[in-house]
Amino acid sequence: MIALEQERVFFKNRQADWEKLYPGKFVLVQGQELIGVFDTAENAVSEGIRRFGLNPFLVRNVLEKEEELRIPALMFDLVHAIIPLPV
């Protein structure tokens, strides 16, 4: 299965309901579970990282269509990268 496909399908199937319940909010989804609803993408991502570490999770604004928040540091595992400082 494609990464986050399960989360995307879950989001798409519930988006219409969530638009009514949580207009303008960001949802955090992992697997087929709504983990939480947040005022900002940053808060949703922070909670996702706290709960799931580097495991995949989806953060989406319930009003937006097919837009994903991508964080390059997480995508390329730079969170734990050792970057040498100039001497």
N, C-alpha and C positions, 0 to 999 in steps of 0.2 A: 504494500500500500504506500502511496506517495505521502511524504512527510506532511503532517497536519491535515490530511484528507478527512479523517474521521471528525476532527474539530470543525473543519469548514462545512461539512455536510450537516452536522449538528447545529451550527450557527445558522446556516441558510434555512433549515427547516423550522427554526424558531424565531427568526428575525422579525417577522411581521408582528408577532405577539410582543416581543421585546421592544419594538419601536413604540408600541402603545404604553407598555409598562414603564420603560426606562428611556424616554426620549432624550437624545443627546448624551447618554451615558456610554461608558466603555465596559464591555463584558470581558471577563477572563474565563476561558473555556479550556478544559483539558479532558481529552477523551470525549465521552458523551455526557459531560457534567458541566453545569454552570457553576463555576467556583465563586464568582463574586461580581458585583456591579460597582463601578467606580466613576468618579467625576472627571478624572484625567487618565490619559493613556499611561503617563508616568507612574501613577499610583497602581494601576493594574499590572504593569510590567514589574514593578518592584515586588508586588505580592506574588506574582508568578515566579520570579527568581527566588524569593524567600521560600516558597513552598516546593518548587520543582527543580531548582538549580538549573542545570543545563538540559534537562529533559524538555521536550517540546510542549508548548502551550500557545494558545491563540488569544490575542487581544484585538478587539474590533469595536469601533463605534457602531452602535445599533442602527444609526441612520445612514451610514456610509455603505456604498455598494462596492464590493470586491477590492477594497483597499486594505493592505496589510501594513502593519508597523514592523519594519525590519531594523534590527539593531546590529550593525556590522560586528561589533565586538563580540556579541553572542554567536552570531552566525559563523564566525571564523575562530571561535574559542580563544579570543584574545583576552578574555577576562582573566585567564590564568597564565597568559604569556609572560615570559621574562624578556623585558626589553632592556638592552644594555644602555646605560647612560654614557654620554660623551665624556671623554677624559680630558 
